[in-house]
């Protein structure tokens, strides 16, 4: 877990040397690359959606002006933004710039003038519309209704060539708001179709004029016609019932609320409580179930003070009411108040004891929960389940499993809750064998197909890297919920099954998808199981890791439609995904965010660093500090990464690490080692590598990096020592792999590839390209070959690196002039870097390579990194 740093004053003031290093790095940082160096994905629909979502008009206009191509959706989104901010004249100017736009443009403009109270201008827009549909007519009727002109509204309504239920409801609302209930009722009776809005408007209208009996009659008629109640009309009719003072009606509505499950709805339960607690009805509220239900509903909604106020008014103070109050106090951290209340119960039952166990466990007071458990005169399965769950969720997984064994020895069968908590405990400590035994117990108990058990088993086997069992369990599940999909996709992504993620879909409902995680996401949508923010984050992370911007844009669109794109977790994932895909949409999302946390700032700082924008990274750091956000170790890694691309002061960077107010980890030392590779600093590089070898002795990348530093200086004896050390430690170098997306399909290449279906054509193209580049001045840089072999062999080994195969394939199959984007798992070597520069110059292509460390944007013979990587 990342450790947050808490300082009494800003970090740069706290550490003067840190301030000096960052300031000097900022002056040495490469000038920001032009916008064209960060490839602009088309993303028009996503940008248009962000314009609609942006509450700050200036930022919305900046997004609009920055769009390289604007379709009618983009224009309408900007027009809507002006109208939403009560600036219809500015919206009209934009509409005039596109000769009035389309039918949607006119409707937006009409509604904008209506919202601003400018009825004549709205009517002028309506009259100018060449084509009008029902939506446009409805907008004009709404305009008159909103501005209180019911006569003109009815005249317009009567003139409509066709009407839908929204047309009728709009006119109905106008009559009710104007308290013209006779006209409203006459119109209501004429309606060919009614929906929930129609009934609710009528009920509310009668309540407004205090005809409460007619409001109840309307509600009763609605039920008789088969229309189920909803929250809005229940609240309205309860307001009417409150004034009727008829116990029979109150009893009927209470039964209906209970039967339809709305008793747990805090708005409905509060309205019901208001009816009961009216002086004339206070005696009717003698049912202990009613009081406890009200207390529980308010507690679950977070209104703990209101719940306590209701509890104090309860004349019975029954055990269920006290237990409901105990549960609420414990859930919201008021465990001391819960303890006082518990001690006041003369003879607490097992439910009250269990509520205290849960409360203590929820507040991480495990010892106090144990004391309560040991004092209990009687325990039921819920008592044991509460302790087992509490142990598992408070870092005492071994104790959870020991308690489960004690339960079993006492001859009791574990409950479903005990089993799922035990699976969670096993996953915490990766106790695979114990988990398998519990799985067998679940099979014997006949609950192996229960969704809770299956979800817990998926998490367990995924944590223990047994992906085969994960697939079996998921495939056999009869009912899959959001948790199931979340667990399964997390398992796939954590298992690094990116080899299967090849055929990225272009059209989500129909395109064949190779990635199992994406396929599961697609099946979720087909089965109408809506994804939650964690699932969106997983799939966005997959899109970023694969460098698949089309996938990311698809998920972004889904997030917008679900209204989840503005949430902090999803927005952070969007910023990260777009940066990893080399898209400037990352900045658009960042600047549109109303809330930012340390992860947001770290993502933007690291993103700038990966694109070689050191100066921008440092500016973002300074903005972060001015916003009062304290940095953590990830922040410093990002800064060091940014400065390593352009700052030549490696010694200063090393001192910067020692001056940091946190203990440097492997990521920080790795960033320093990378800087030493760039600047060929053997001394500091060796020290950084020694630190890394002690922290993570099995990471092959550290050995390779040090070997590159030695080989670049011709220190072959040192290279041999490093290779010997790797062999002694049993460390194997990961093979270089590159991939690219062409026509919605992923193509992967490995060094010396023989598997690709067009490999012979690729080799032929590569050899021709090699000859052409050498003729224009390209000289293979054999310093990056780690073996001490002759020059011809070195050149041959360099030729078939995976990124060279990828660029050759791109040139072979894509139209002339089309940009090429390549992803690679390892850092690009110096020779391939030079090779790409010549390719961009000779072919006049834009070539973007995202290696294991950063982005390289090759344009006309140069790279945006300035040859620092």
Buried (B, 14 or more C-beta within 10 A) or exposed (E): EEEEBEEEEBBBEBBEEBBBBBEBBBEBBBEBBEEEBBBBBBBBBBBBBBBBBBEEBEBBBBBBEEBEEBEEBBBBBBBBBBBBBEBBEBBBEBBEEBEBBBBBBBBBBBBBBBBBEBBEBBBBBBEEBEEBBBBBBBBBBBBBBBBEBBEBBBEBBEEBEEBBBBBBBBBBBBBBBBEBBEBBBEBBEEBEEBEBBBBBBBBBBBBBEEBBBBBBBBBBEBBEEEBEBBEBBBBBBBBBBBBBEBEEBBEBBBEBBBEBEBBBBBBBBBBBBBBBBBEEBEEBBEEBEBBBBBBBBBBBBEBBEBBBEBBEEBEBBBBBBBBBBBBBBBBBEBBEBBBEBBEEBEEBBBBBBBBBBBBBBBBEBBEBBBEBBEEBEEBBBBBBBBBBBBBBBBEBBBBBBBBBEEBEEEEBEBBBBBBBBBBBBBBBBEBBEBBBEBBEBBEEBEBBBBBBBBBBBBBBBBBBBBBEBBBBBBEEBEEBBBBBBBBBBBBBBEBEBBEBBBBBBEEBEEBEBBBBBBBBBBEBEEEEBEBBBBBBBBBBBBBBBBBBBBBBBBBBBBBBEBEBBBBBBBBBBBBBBBBBBBBBBBBBBBBBBEEBEBBBBBBBBBBBBBBBBBBBBBBBBBBBBEEEBBBBBBBBBBBBBBBBBBBBBBEBBBBBBEBBBBEBBBBBBBBBBBBBBBBEBBEBBBBBBEBBBEBBBEBBBBBBBBBBBBBBEEBEEBBBBBBEBBEEBEBEBEEBBBBBBBEBEBBBBBBEBEEBEBBEBBBEBBEEBBEBBEEEEBEBBBBBBBEEEEEEEBBEBBBBBBBBBBBBBBBBBBEEEEBBBBBBBBBBBBBBBBBBBBBBBBBEBBBBBBBEBBBBBBBEBEBBBBEBB
